[in-house]
Structure formats: C-alpha cells, structure tokens
C-alpha cells in the first residue's frame, strides 16, 4: 500500500471528512515521525511498533563489479520493530490462510 492508497482508504471509511484534510493529517503524522527520528528520538505507536535510528559505523566494503575495496562512510538508518499486537495479528492471519 502506498500513501495515496492509505488516504483513499481512510476517505472511504470516513465520508464526512474531505480527502485533502485526510492527506494533510497523514502527511503531518509522517512528518512528525521523520522529525523525531532526525532528532534521534524513538517513536512508539502502541500495538503497531516502534521506530528508532541505528548507527552503522564506517567500514571497508567491496565493489561487487570490480572487487575493489571501497570506504563506506558511517550512516544512520531507520529501524522498525513491530509491536506485539501486530505480530499476533499477522501470525493469526497466517494460520487462517493455511487451513
């Protein structure tokens, strides 16, 4: 699902809201999550999961095409850990599909 599909789904379930308002709300939520992560904060959405930032230290990598060694700079990457409720719902859904 992409962001526009999420906005459309919310609009269908809430016909009393304007689609542009829903789009503004979704963008505001995502902007706040990005802002918090850029400050180094952790964002936890109970039942859904937690977003955090992990540091990947500088290392010596290898160019797969030439085999030549290259320096890879230190970087920070977003990390998402699912919440307990999401894991349970995903696993319960997998059990239903197997039957």
Order of alpha helices (4+ residues) and beta strands (2+ residues): alpha-alpha-beta-beta-beta-beta-beta-alpha
